[in-house]
Structure formats: structure tokens, C-alpha cells
Amino acid sequence: MDSAALTGAPWRKSSHSNGQAQCVEVAVLPNGSVATRDSKAHGHGPALIFTTHQWQTFQTGVQHGVLGQV
């Protein structure tokens, strides 16, 4: 999905961006799904859209160390 279609979305920058240039942003959409985008490289580019279940599964994986760190 193109971020232009998400113009009114309430984007939030990740707290892990360490105060540097914008990096990863997340927006919870009215239907409960979650959009993410790389605002450092593609601030107005495409966004990935996840269902609530997909997003919760991702967060659980991160919290439990199932996903590797970059």
C-alpha cells in the first residue's frame, strides 16, 4: 500500500530510533490493522499493513527473543 493512501494515519516513530533521523514508523489504522514504513529511506513510499493478530504475533516474537536482532 502506498503511504499516500495513509495521509491521515497517526504515524509514530519508533523509540528505538535513538533520536536520530526518522527510521521506522508505525500507525494503528481505524480498522485495527497496523501500518509500518521506513521513513528514513522512504518516508512517502510504501507501507506494510498487518492484521491485529499478525502484529501481536510479531511483538510477542520480539519480546521473547524469537526474532534476531539487527
N, CA, C and O atoms as a Tripos MOL2 file, in Angstrom:
@<TRIPOS>MOLECULE
protein
  280   279    70     0     0
PROTEIN
NO_CHARGES

@<TRIPOS>ATOM
      1 N           0.8500   -1.1740    0.0000 N.3       1 MET1
      2 CA          0.0000    0.0000    0.0000 C.3       1 MET1
      3 C           0.8930    1.2340    0.0000 C.2       1 MET1
      4 O           1.8830    1.2850    0.7300 O.2       1 MET1
      5 N           0.5630    2.1870   -0.7820 N.am      2 ASP2
      6 CA          1.3140    3.4350   -0.8540 C.3       2 ASP2
      7 C           0.9740    4.2970    0.3600 C.2       2 ASP2
      8 O          -0.1970    4.4330    0.7160 O.2       2 ASP2
      9 N           1.9870    4.8780    0.9940 N.am      3 SER3
     10 CA          1.7570    5.7110    2.1770 C.3       3 SER3
     11 C           0.8840    6.9210    1.8850 C.2       3 SER3
     12 O           0.2580    7.4600    2.7970 O.2       3 SER3
     13 N           0.8310    7.3590    0.6340 N.am      4 ALA4
     14 CA         -0.0300    8.4890    0.2850 C.3       4 ALA4
     15 C          -1.4880    8.1680    0.6100 C.2       4 ALA4
     16 O          -2.2690    9.0640    0.9330 O.2       4 ALA4
     17 N          -1.8490    6.8970    0.5240 N.am      5 ALA5
     18 CA         -3.2100    6.4790    0.8520 C.3       5 ALA5
     19 C          -3.4410    6.5240    2.3620 C.2       5 ALA5
     20 O          -4.5760    6.3980    2.8220 O.2       5 ALA5
     21 N          -2.3730    6.7010    3.1290 N.am      6 LEU6
     22 CA         -2.4460    6.7300    4.5890 C.3       6 LEU6
     23 C          -2.1410    8.1230    5.1390 C.2       6 LEU6
     24 O          -1.6490    8.2590    6.2590 O.2       6 LEU6
     25 N          -2.4350    9.1490    4.3510 N.am      7 THR7
     26 CA         -2.0820   10.5160    4.7060 C.3       7 THR7
     27 C          -2.5620   10.9180    6.0920 C.2       7 THR7
     28 O          -1.8280   11.5890    6.8180 O.2       7 THR7
     29 N          -3.7590   10.5310    6.4780 N.am      8 GLY8
     30 CA         -4.2970   10.9160    7.7800 C.3       8 GLY8
     31 C          -3.9320    9.9700    8.9080 C.2       8 GLY8
     32 O          -4.3890   10.1500   10.0370 O.2       8 GLY8
     33 N          -3.1150    8.9620    8.6200 N.am      9 ALA9
     34 CA         -2.7620    7.9770    9.6430 C.3       9 ALA9
     35 C          -1.9040    8.6220   10.7370 C.2       9 ALA9
     36 O          -1.0740    9.4850   10.4510 O.2       9 ALA9
     37 N          -2.1070    8.2020   11.9870 N.am     10 PRO10
     38 CA         -1.3400    8.7570   13.1070 C.3      10 PRO10
     39 C           0.0210    8.0730   13.2580 C.2      10 PRO10
     40 O           0.1900    7.2250   14.1350 O.2      10 PRO10
     41 N           0.9720    8.4250   12.4300 N.am     11 TRP11
     42 CA          2.2880    7.7950   12.4300 C.3      11 TRP11
     43 C           3.0600    8.1490   13.7060 C.2      11 TRP11
     44 O           3.0400    9.2930   14.1600 O.2      11 TRP11
     45 N           3.7410    7.1450   14.2750 N.am     12 ARG12
     46 CA          4.6140    7.3330   15.4390 C.3      12 ARG12
     47 C           5.9860    6.7560   15.1040 C.2      12 ARG12
     48 O           6.0930    5.6780   14.5190 O.2      12 ARG12
     49 N           7.0230    7.4800   15.4780 N.am     13 LYS13
     50 CA          8.3880    6.9970   15.2480 C.3      13 LYS13
     51 C           8.7670    6.0200   16.3600 C.2      13 LYS13
     52 O           8.4060    6.2140   17.5200 O.2      13 LYS13
     53 N           9.4890    4.9840   15.9960 N.am     14 SER14
     54 CA          9.9420    4.0060   16.9670 C.3      14 SER14
     55 C          10.8420    4.6470   18.0120 C.2      14 SER14
     56 O          11.6800    5.4880   17.6880 O.2      14 SER14
     57 N          10.6670    4.2450   19.2670 N.am     15 SER15
     58 CA         11.5360    4.7440   20.3380 C.3      15 SER15
     59 C          12.9520    4.2100   20.1900 C.2      15 SER15
     60 O          13.8720    4.7240   20.8260 O.2      15 SER15
     61 N          13.1420    3.2000   19.3710 N.am     16 HIS16
     62 CA         14.4660    2.6220   19.1470 C.3      16 HIS16
     63 C          15.2490    3.3710   18.0750 C.2      16 HIS16
     64 O          16.3430    2.9460   17.7030 O.2      16 HIS16
     65 N          14.7160    4.4610   17.5810 N.am     17 SER17
     66 CA         15.4300    5.2630   16.5900 C.3      17 SER17
     67 C          16.5130    6.1150   17.2390 C.2      17 SER17
     68 O          17.2950    6.7580   16.5390 O.2      17 SER17
     69 N          16.5690    6.1280   18.5640 N.am     18 ASN18
     70 CA         17.6170    6.8080   19.3270 C.3      18 ASN18
     71 C          17.7590    8.2850   19.0020 C.2      18 ASN18
     72 O          18.8710    8.8120   19.0380 O.2      18 ASN18
     73 N          16.6770    8.9600   18.6880 N.am     19 GLY19
     74 CA         16.7290   10.3870   18.4290 C.3      19 GLY19
     75 C          17.4160   10.7740   17.1340 C.2      19 GLY19
     76 O          17.6130   11.9600   16.8710 O.2      19 GLY19
     77 N          17.7810    9.8060   16.3330 N.am     20 GLN20
     78 CA         18.4090   10.0950   15.0520 C.3      20 GLN20
     79 C          17.3250   10.4210   14.0380 C.2      20 GLN20
     80 O          16.1590   10.6120   14.3840 O.2      20 GLN20
     81 N          17.7340   10.4790   12.7850 N.am     21 ALA21
     82 CA         16.7500   10.7320   11.7190 C.3      21 ALA21
     83 C          15.6520    9.6780   11.7990 C.2      21 ALA21
     84 O          15.8770    8.5670   12.2800 O.2      21 ALA21
     85 N          14.4850   10.0310   11.3310 N.am     22 GLN22
     86 CA         13.3670    9.0930   11.3810 C.3      22 GLN22
     87 C          13.7690    7.7730   10.7430 C.2      22 GLN22
     88 O          14.5140    7.7450    9.7640 O.2      22 GLN22
     89 N          13.2820    6.7130   11.2930 N.am     23 CYS23
     90 CA         13.6550    5.3910   10.8040 C.3      23 CYS23
     91 C          12.4120    4.5480   10.5600 C.2      23 CYS23
     92 O          11.9500    4.4530    9.4230 O.2      23 CYS23
     93 N          11.8630    3.9350   11.5990 N.am     24 VAL24
     94 CA         10.6750    3.1040   11.4430 C.3      24 VAL24
     95 C           9.5030    3.8130   12.1010 C.2      24 VAL24
     96 O           9.6000    4.2740   13.2380 O.2      24 VAL24
     97 N           8.3940    3.8970   11.3740 N.am     25 GLU25
     98 CA          7.1830    4.4900   11.9150 C.3      25 GLU25
     99 C           6.0500    3.4750   11.8590 C.2      25 GLU25
    100 O           6.0020    2.6170   10.9780 O.2      25 GLU25
    101 N           5.1410    3.5950   12.8180 N.am     26 VAL26
    102 CA          4.0040    2.6900   12.9360 C.3      26 VAL26
    103 C           2.7370    3.5280   13.0800 C.2      26 VAL26
    104 O           2.7480    4.5760   13.7260 O.2      26 VAL26
    105 N           1.6480    3.0620   12.4770 N.am     27 ALA27
    106 CA          0.3550    3.7280   12.6210 C.3      27 ALA27
    107 C          -0.7270    2.6710   12.8270 C.2      27 ALA27
    108 O          -0.8310    1.7200   12.0520 O.2      27 ALA27
    109 N          -1.5230    2.8440   13.8680 N.am     28 VAL28
    110 CA         -2.6740    1.9760   14.0810 C.3      28 VAL28
    111 C          -3.8270    2.5890   13.2900 C.2      28 VAL28
    112 O          -4.1860    3.7500   13.4900 O.2      28 VAL28
    113 N          -4.3950    1.8000   12.3970 N.am     29 LEU29
    114 CA         -5.4470    2.2810   11.4990 C.3      29 LEU29
    115 C          -6.8290    2.0960   12.1280 C.2      29 LEU29
    116 O          -6.9840    1.2960   13.0510 O.2      29 LEU29
    117 N          -7.8230    2.8180   11.6430 N.am     30 PRO30
    118 CA         -9.1710    2.7420   12.2230 C.3      30 PRO30
    119 C          -9.7510    1.3260   12.2790 C.2      30 PRO30
    120 O         -10.5350    1.0220   13.1780 O.2      30 PRO30
    121 N          -9.3850    0.4680   11.3470 N.am     31 ASN31
    122 CA         -9.9170   -0.8980   11.3470 C.3      31 ASN31
    123 C          -9.1360   -1.8320   12.2690 C.2      31 ASN31
    124 O          -9.4290   -3.0270   12.3260 O.2      31 ASN31
    125 N          -8.1310   -1.2970   13.0050 N.am     32 GLY32
    126 CA         -7.3520   -2.0970   13.9390 C.3      32 GLY32
    127 C          -6.0760   -2.6680   13.3550 C.2      32 GLY32
    128 O          -5.2280   -3.1590   14.1000 O.2      32 GLY32
    129 N          -5.9190   -2.6170   12.0430 N.am     33 SER33
    130 CA         -4.6840   -3.1080   11.4480 C.3      33 SER33
    131 C          -3.5580   -2.1100   11.7380 C.2      33 SER33
    132 O          -3.8080   -0.9860   12.1730 O.2      33 SER33
    133 N          -2.3250   -2.5370   11.4920 N.am     34 VAL34
    134 CA         -1.1520   -1.7170   11.8000 C.3      34 VAL34
    135 C          -0.3260   -1.5340   10.5370 C.2      34 VAL34
    136 O          -0.0220   -2.4980    9.8350 O.2      34 VAL34
    137 N           0.0320   -0.2910   10.2570 N.am     35 ALA35
    138 CA          0.8750    0.0260    9.0990 C.3      35 ALA35
    139 C           2.2730    0.3620    9.5920 C.2      35 ALA35
    140 O           2.4260    1.0040   10.6310 O.2      35 ALA35
    141 N           3.2870   -0.0620    8.8630 N.am     36 THR36
    142 CA          4.6740    0.2810    9.1770 C.3      36 THR36
    143 C           5.3440    0.7920    7.9120 C.2      36 THR36
    144 O           4.9970    0.4000    6.7980 O.2      36 THR36
    145 N           6.3140    1.6790    8.1140 N.am     37 ARG37
    146 CA          7.0620    2.1880    6.9640 C.3      37 ARG37
    147 C           8.4580    2.5950    7.4150 C.2      37 ARG37
    148 O           8.6920    2.8900    8.5860 O.2      37 ARG37
    149 N           9.3790    2.6030    6.4550 N.am     38 ASP38
    150 CA         10.7500    3.0560    6.6790 C.3      38 ASP38
    151 C          10.7960    4.5220    6.2830 C.2      38 ASP38
    152 O          10.9810    4.8440    5.1090 O.2      38 ASP38
    153 N          10.6300    5.4050    7.2450 N.am     39 SER39
    154 CA         10.5300    6.8170    6.9070 C.3      39 SER39
    155 C          11.8750    7.4620    6.6270 C.2      39 SER39
    156 O          11.9260    8.5570    6.0680 O.2      39 SER39
    157 N          12.9630    6.8100    7.0020 N.am     40 LYS40
    158 CA         14.2880    7.3600    6.7100 C.3      40 LYS40
    159 C          14.5960    7.2370    5.2260 C.2      40 LYS40
    160 O          15.0610    8.1870    4.5970 O.2      40 LYS40
    161 N          14.3360    6.0760    4.6820 N.am     41 ALA41
    162 CA         14.6410    5.8330    3.2720 C.3      41 ALA41
    163 C          13.4550    6.1440    2.3570 C.2      41 ALA41
    164 O          13.6400    6.5940    1.2260 O.2      41 ALA41
    165 N          12.2370    5.9030    2.8520 N.am     42 HIS42
    166 CA         11.0500    6.0280    2.0070 C.3      42 HIS42
    167 C           9.8970    6.6440    2.7810 C.2      42 HIS42
    168 O           8.8460    6.0190    2.9180 O.2      42 HIS42
    169 N          10.0740    7.8590    3.2900 N.am     43 GLY43
    170 CA          9.0570    8.4960    4.1180 C.3      43 GLY43
    171 C           7.6870    8.6040    3.4740 C.2      43 GLY43
    172 O           6.6720    8.6100    4.1710 O.2      43 GLY43
    173 N           7.6480    8.6880    2.1570 N.am     44 HIS44
    174 CA          6.3580    8.7570    1.4710 C.3      44 HIS44
    175 C           6.1790    7.5590    0.5550 C.2      44 HIS44
    176 O           5.3450    7.5630   -0.3500 O.2      44 HIS44
    177 N           6.9720    6.5420    0.8080 N.am     45 GLY45
    178 CA          6.9190    5.3440   -0.0210 C.3      45 GLY45
    179 C           5.9170    4.3440    0.5030 C.2      45 GLY45
    180 O           4.9780    4.7110    1.2090 O.2      45 GLY45
    181 N           6.1080    3.0880    0.1670 N.am     46 PRO46
    182 CA          5.1370    2.0480    0.5320 C.3      46 PRO46
    183 C           5.1370    1.7590    2.0280 C.2      46 PRO46
    184 O           6.1100    2.0270    2.7330 O.2      46 PRO46
    185 N           4.0380    1.2130    2.4870 N.am     47 ALA47
    186 CA          3.8900    0.7940    3.8790 C.3      47 ALA47
    187 C           3.4510   -0.6690    3.8840 C.2      47 ALA47
    188 O           2.7550   -1.1260    2.9770 O.2      47 ALA47
    189 N           3.8640   -1.3840    4.9080 N.am     48 LEU48
    190 CA          3.3990   -2.7520    5.1000 C.3      48 LEU48
    191 C           2.2120   -2.7060    6.0470 C.2      48 LEU48
    192 O           2.2450   -1.9970    7.0530 O.2      48 LEU48
    193 N           1.1680   -3.4560    5.7330 N.am     49 ILE49
    194 CA         -0.0400   -3.4800    6.5600 C.3      49 ILE49
    195 C          -0.1750   -4.8660    7.1810 C.2      49 ILE49
    196 O          -0.1080   -5.8810    6.4870 O.2      49 ILE49
    197 N          -0.3680   -4.8940    8.5020 N.am     50 PHE50
    198 CA         -0.5070   -6.1410    9.2440 C.3      50 PHE50
    199 C          -1.8660   -6.1750    9.9230 C.2      50 PHE50
    200 O          -2.3720   -5.1420   10.3620 O.2      50 PHE50
    201 N          -2.4560   -7.3610   10.0110 N.am     51 THR51
    202 CA         -3.6720   -7.5150   10.8040 C.3      51 THR51
    203 C          -3.2840   -7.4010   12.2730 C.2      51 THR51
    204 O          -2.1070   -7.4890   12.6200 O.2      51 THR51
    205 N          -4.2750   -7.2070   13.1290 N.am     52 THR52
    206 CA         -4.0010   -7.1270   14.5650 C.3      52 THR52
    207 C          -3.3010   -8.3820   15.0440 C.2      52 THR52
    208 O          -2.3400   -8.2980   15.8090 O.2      52 THR52
    209 N          -3.7590   -9.5360   14.6110 N.am     53 HIS53
    210 CA         -3.1590  -10.8080   15.0240 C.3      53 HIS53
    211 C          -1.7070  -10.9110   14.5540 C.2      53 HIS53
    212 O          -0.8360  -11.3110   15.3260 O.2      53 HIS53
    213 N          -1.4430  -10.5590   13.3140 N.am     54 GLN54
    214 CA         -0.0710  -10.6020   12.7960 C.3      54 GLN54
    215 C           0.8490   -9.6850   13.5940 C.2      54 GLN54
    216 O           1.9740  -10.0650   13.9210 O.2      54 GLN54
    217 N           0.3780   -8.4850   13.9090 N.am     55 TRP55
    218 CA          1.1860   -7.5210   14.6520 C.3      55 TRP55
    219 C           1.4620   -8.0260   16.0670 C.2      55 TRP55
    220 O           2.5820   -7.8980   16.5610 O.2      55 TRP55
    221 N           0.4530   -8.5970   16.7210 N.am     56 GLN56
    222 CA          0.6360   -9.1320   18.0720 C.3      56 GLN56
    223 C           1.6180  -10.2990   18.0680 C.2      56 GLN56
    224 O           2.4290  -10.4360   18.9840 O.2      56 GLN56
    225 N           1.5430  -11.1380   17.0390 N.am     57 THR57
    226 CA          2.4750  -12.2600   16.9210 C.3      57 THR57
    227 C           3.9010  -11.7560   16.7360 C.2      57 THR57
    228 O           4.8300  -12.2900   17.3430 O.2      57 THR57
    229 N           4.0810  -10.7480   15.9180 N.am     58 PHE58
    230 CA          5.3950  -10.1380   15.7090 C.3      58 PHE58
    231 C           5.9380   -9.5730   17.0250 C.2      58 PHE58
    232 O           7.0870   -9.8280   17.3840 O.2      58 PHE58
    233 N           5.1110   -8.8050   17.7420 N.am     59 GLN59
    234 CA          5.5590   -8.2100   19.0030 C.3      59 GLN59
    235 C           5.9320   -9.2760   20.0300 C.2      59 GLN59
    236 O           6.9200   -9.1250   20.7480 O.2      59 GLN59
    237 N           5.1610  -10.3380   20.1050 N.am     60 THR60
    238 CA          5.4660  -11.4260   21.0280 C.3      60 THR60
    239 C           6.8030  -12.0620   20.6650 C.2      60 THR60
    240 O           7.6100  -12.3620   21.5450 O.2      60 THR60
    241 N           7.0370  -12.2670   19.3760 N.am     61 GLY61
    242 CA          8.3110  -12.8240   18.9230 C.3      61 GLY61
    243 C           9.4880  -11.9600   19.3110 C.2      61 GLY61
    244 O          10.5220  -12.4740   19.7390 O.2      61 GLY61
    245 N           9.3490  -10.6600   19.1690 N.am     62 VAL62
    246 CA         10.4250   -9.7350   19.5460 C.3      62 VAL62
    247 C          10.6490   -9.7810   21.0500 C.2      62 VAL62
    248 O          11.7900   -9.8670   21.5030 O.2      62 VAL62
    249 N           9.5750   -9.7260   21.8250 N.am     63 GLN63
    250 CA          9.6850   -9.7070   23.2780 C.3      63 GLN63
    251 C          10.3260  -10.9690   23.8360 C.2      63 GLN63
    252 O          11.0090  -10.9200   24.8590 O.2      63 GLN63
    253 N          10.1080  -12.0990   23.1690 N.am     64 HIS64
    254 CA         10.6510  -13.3680   23.6430 C.3      64 HIS64
    255 C          11.9540  -13.7650   22.9580 C.2      64 HIS64
    256 O          12.4430  -14.8800   23.1440 O.2      64 HIS64
    257 N          12.5060  -12.8670   22.1800 N.am     65 GLY65
    258 CA         13.7870  -13.1290   21.5340 C.3      65 GLY65
    259 C          13.7450  -14.1550   20.4200 C.2      65 GLY65
    260 O          14.7810  -14.7060   20.0460 O.2      65 GLY65
    261 N          12.5670  -14.4170   19.8850 N.am     66 VAL66
    262 CA         12.4300  -15.3980   18.8140 C.3      66 VAL66
    263 C          12.9960  -14.8410   17.5130 C.2      66 VAL66
    264 O          13.5010  -15.5920   16.6790 O.2      66 VAL66
    265 N          12.9130  -13.5300   17.3400 N.am     67 LEU67
    266 CA         13.4120  -12.8870   16.1340 C.3      67 LEU67
    267 C          14.8080  -12.3490   16.3890 C.2      67 LEU67
    268 O          15.0810  -11.8200   17.4670 O.2      67 LEU67
    269 N          15.6900  -12.4770   15.4170 N.am     68 GLY68
    270 CA         17.0600  -11.9900   15.5660 C.3      68 GLY68
    271 C          17.1230  -10.4820   15.6390 C.2      68 GLY68
    272 O          16.2310   -9.7850   15.1550 O.2      68 GLY68
    273 N          18.1760   -9.9870   16.2430 N.am     69 GLN69
    274 CA         18.3660   -8.5520   16.3440 C.3      69 GLN69
    275 C          19.2440   -8.0790   15.1990 C.2      69 GLN69
    276 O          20.1020   -8.8140   14.7120 O.2      69 GLN69
    277 N          19.0180   -6.8420   14.7760 N.am     70 VAL70
    278 CA         19.8200   -6.2530   13.7040 C.3      70 VAL70
    279 C          20.7830   -5.2610   14.2820 C.2      70 VAL70
    280 O          21.5560   -4.6490   13.5440 O.2      70 VAL70
@<TRIPOS>BOND
     1     1     2 1
     2     2     3 1
     3     3     4 2
     4     3     5 am
     5     5     6 1
     6     6     7 1
     7     7     8 2
     8     7     9 am
     9     9    10 1
    10    10    11 1
    11    11    12 2
    12    11    13 am
    13    13    14 1
    14    14    15 1
    15    15    16 2
    16    15    17 am
    17    17    18 1
    18    18    19 1
    19    19    20 2
    20    19    21 am
    21    21    22 1
    22    22    23 1
    23    23    24 2
    24    23    25 am
    25    25    26 1
    26    26    27 1
    27    27    28 2
    28    27    29 am
    29    29    30 1
    30    30    31 1
    31    31    32 2
    32    31    33 am
    33    33    34 1
    34    34    35 1
    35    35    36 2
    36    35    37 am
    37    37    38 1
    38    38    39 1
    39    39    40 2
    40    39    41 am
    41    41    42 1
    42    42    43 1
    43    43    44 2
    44    43    45 am
    45    45    46 1
    46    46    47 1
    47    47    48 2
    48    47    49 am
    49    49    50 1
    50    50    51 1
    51    51    52 2
    52    51    53 am
    53    53    54 1
    54    54    55 1
    55    55    56 2
    56    55    57 am
    57    57    58 1
    58    58    59 1
    59    59    60 2
    60    59    61 am
    61    61    62 1
    62    62    63 1
    63    63    64 2
    64    63    65 am
    65    65    66 1
    66    66    67 1
    67    67    68 2
    68    67    69 am
    69    69    70 1
    70    70    71 1
    71    71    72 2
    72    71    73 am
    73    73    74 1
    74    74    75 1
    75    75    76 2
    76    75    77 am
    77    77    78 1
    78    78    79 1
    79    79    80 2
    80    79    81 am
    81    81    82 1
    82    82    83 1
    83    83    84 2
    84    83    85 am
    85    85    86 1
    86    86    87 1
    87    87    88 2
    88    87    89 am
    89    89    90 1
    90    90    91 1
    91    91    92 2
    92    91    93 am
    93    93    94 1
    94    94    95 1
    95    95    96 2
    96    95    97 am
    97    97    98 1
    98    98    99 1
    99    99   100 2
   100    99   101 am
   101   101   102 1
   102   102   103 1
   103   103   104 2
   104   103   105 am
   105   105   106 1
   106   106   107 1
   107   107   108 2
   108   107   109 am
   109   109   110 1
   110   110   111 1
   111   111   112 2
   112   111   113 am
   113   113   114 1
   114   114   115 1
   115   115   116 2
   116   115   117 am
   117   117   118 1
   118   118   119 1
   119   119   120 2
   120   119   121 am
   121   121   122 1
   122   122   123 1
   123   123   124 2
   124   123   125 am
   125   125   126 1
   126   126   127 1
   127   127   128 2
   128   127   129 am
   129   129   130 1
   130   130   131 1
   131   131   132 2
   132   131   133 am
   133   133   134 1
   134   134   135 1
   135   135   136 2
   136   135   137 am
   137   137   138 1
   138   138   139 1
   139   139   140 2
   140   139   141 am
   141   141   142 1
   142   142   143 1
   143   143   144 2
   144   143   145 am
   145   145   146 1
   146   146   147 1
   147   147   148 2
   148   147   149 am
   149   149   150 1
   150   150   151 1
   151   151   152 2
   152   151   153 am
   153   153   154 1
   154   154   155 1
   155   155   156 2
   156   155   157 am
   157   157   158 1
   158   158   159 1
   159   159   160 2
   160   159   161 am
   161   161   162 1
   162   162   163 1
   163   163   164 2
   164   163   165 am
   165   165   166 1
   166   166   167 1
   167   167   168 2
   168   167   169 am
   169   169   170 1
   170   170   171 1
   171   171   172 2
   172   171   173 am
   173   173   174 1
   174   174   175 1
   175   175   176 2
   176   175   177 am
   177   177   178 1
   178   178   179 1
   179   179   180 2
   180   179   181 am
   181   181   182 1
   182   182   183 1
   183   183   184 2
   184   183   185 am
   185   185   186 1
   186   186   187 1
   187   187   188 2
   188   187   189 am
   189   189   190 1
   190   190   191 1
   191   191   192 2
   192   191   193 am
   193   193   194 1
   194   194   195 1
   195   195   196 2
   196   195   197 am
   197   197   198 1
   198   198   199 1
   199   199   200 2
   200   199   201 am
   201   201   202 1
   202   202   203 1
   203   203   204 2
   204   203   205 am
   205   205   206 1
   206   206   207 1
   207   207   208 2
   208   207   209 am
   209   209   210 1
   210   210   211 1
   211   211   212 2
   212   211   213 am
   213   213   214 1
   214   214   215 1
   215   215   216 2
   216   215   217 am
   217   217   218 1
   218   218   219 1
   219   219   220 2
   220   219   221 am
   221   221   222 1
   222   222   223 1
   223   223   224 2
   224   223   225 am
   225   225   226 1
   226   226   227 1
   227   227   228 2
   228   227   229 am
   229   229   230 1
   230   230   231 1
   231   231   232 2
   232   231   233 am
   233   233   234 1
   234   234   235 1
   235   235   236 2
   236   235   237 am
   237   237   238 1
   238   238   239 1
   239   239   240 2
   240   239   241 am
   241   241   242 1
   242   242   243 1
   243   243   244 2
   244   243   245 am
   245   245   246 1
   246   246   247 1
   247   247   248 2
   248   247   249 am
   249   249   250 1
   250   250   251 1
   251   251   252 2
   252   251   253 am
   253   253   254 1
   254   254   255 1
   255   255   256 2
   256   255   257 am
   257   257   258 1
   258   258   259 1
   259   259   260 2
   260   259   261 am
   261   261   262 1
   262   262   263 1
   263   263   264 2
   264   263   265 am
   265   265   266 1
   266   266   267 1
   267   267   268 2
   268   267   269 am
   269   269   270 1
   270   270   271 1
   271   271   272 2
   272   271   273 am
   273   273   274 1
   274   274   275 1
   275   275   276 2
   276   275   277 am
   277   277   278 1
   278   278   279 1
   279   279   280 2
@<TRIPOS>SUBSTRUCTURE
     1 MET1         2 RESIDUE 1 A MET
     2 ASP2         6 RESIDUE 1 A ASP
     3 SER3        10 RESIDUE 1 A SER
     4 ALA4        14 RESIDUE 1 A ALA
     5 ALA5        18 RESIDUE 1 A ALA
     6 LEU6        22 RESIDUE 1 A LEU
     7 THR7        26 RESIDUE 1 A THR
     8 GLY8        30 RESIDUE 1 A GLY
     9 ALA9        34 RESIDUE 1 A ALA
    10 PRO10       38 RESIDUE 1 A PRO
    11 TRP11       42 RESIDUE 1 A TRP
    12 ARG12       46 RESIDUE 1 A ARG
    13 LYS13       50 RESIDUE 1 A LYS
    14 SER14       54 RESIDUE 1 A SER
    15 SER15       58 RESIDUE 1 A SER
    16 HIS16       62 RESIDUE 1 A HIS
    17 SER17       66 RESIDUE 1 A SER
    18 ASN18       70 RESIDUE 1 A ASN
    19 GLY19       74 RESIDUE 1 A GLY
    20 GLN20       78 RESIDUE 1 A GLN
    21 ALA21       82 RESIDUE 1 A ALA
    22 GLN22       86 RESIDUE 1 A GLN
    23 CYS23       90 RESIDUE 1 A CYS
    24 VAL24       94 RESIDUE 1 A VAL
    25 GLU25       98 RESIDUE 1 A GLU
    26 VAL26      102 RESIDUE 1 A VAL
    27 ALA27      106 RESIDUE 1 A ALA
    28 VAL28      110 RESIDUE 1 A VAL
    29 LEU29      114 RESIDUE 1 A LEU
    30 PRO30      118 RESIDUE 1 A PRO
    31 ASN31      122 RESIDUE 1 A ASN
    32 GLY32      126 RESIDUE 1 A GLY
    33 SER33      130 RESIDUE 1 A SER
    34 VAL34      134 RESIDUE 1 A VAL
    35 ALA35      138 RESIDUE 1 A ALA
    36 THR36      142 RESIDUE 1 A THR
    37 ARG37      146 RESIDUE 1 A ARG
    38 ASP38      150 RESIDUE 1 A ASP
    39 SER39      154 RESIDUE 1 A SER
    40 LYS40      158 RESIDUE 1 A LYS
    41 ALA41      162 RESIDUE 1 A ALA
    42 HIS42      166 RESIDUE 1 A HIS
    43 GLY43      170 RESIDUE 1 A GLY
    44 HIS44      174 RESIDUE 1 A HIS
    45 GLY45      178 RESIDUE 1 A GLY
    46 PRO46      182 RESIDUE 1 A PRO
    47 ALA47      186 RESIDUE 1 A ALA
    48 LEU48      190 RESIDUE 1 A LEU
    49 ILE49      194 RESIDUE 1 A ILE
    50 PHE50      198 RESIDUE 1 A PHE
    51 THR51      202 RESIDUE 1 A THR
    52 THR52      206 RESIDUE 1 A THR
    53 HIS53      210 RESIDUE 1 A HIS
    54 GLN54      214 RESIDUE 1 A GLN
    55 TRP55      218 RESIDUE 1 A TRP
    56 GLN56      222 RESIDUE 1 A GLN
    57 THR57      226 RESIDUE 1 A THR
    58 PHE58      230 RESIDUE 1 A PHE
    59 GLN59      234 RESIDUE 1 A GLN
    60 THR60      238 RESIDUE 1 A THR
    61 GLY61      242 RESIDUE 1 A GLY
    62 VAL62      246 RESIDUE 1 A VAL
    63 GLN63      250 RESIDUE 1 A GLN
    64 HIS64      254 RESIDUE 1 A HIS
    65 GLY65      258 RESIDUE 1 A GLY
    66 VAL66      262 RESIDUE 1 A VAL
    67 LEU67      266 RESIDUE 1 A LEU
    68 GLY68      270 RESIDUE 1 A GLY
    69 GLN69      274 RESIDUE 1 A GLN
    70 VAL70      278 RESIDUE 1 A VAL
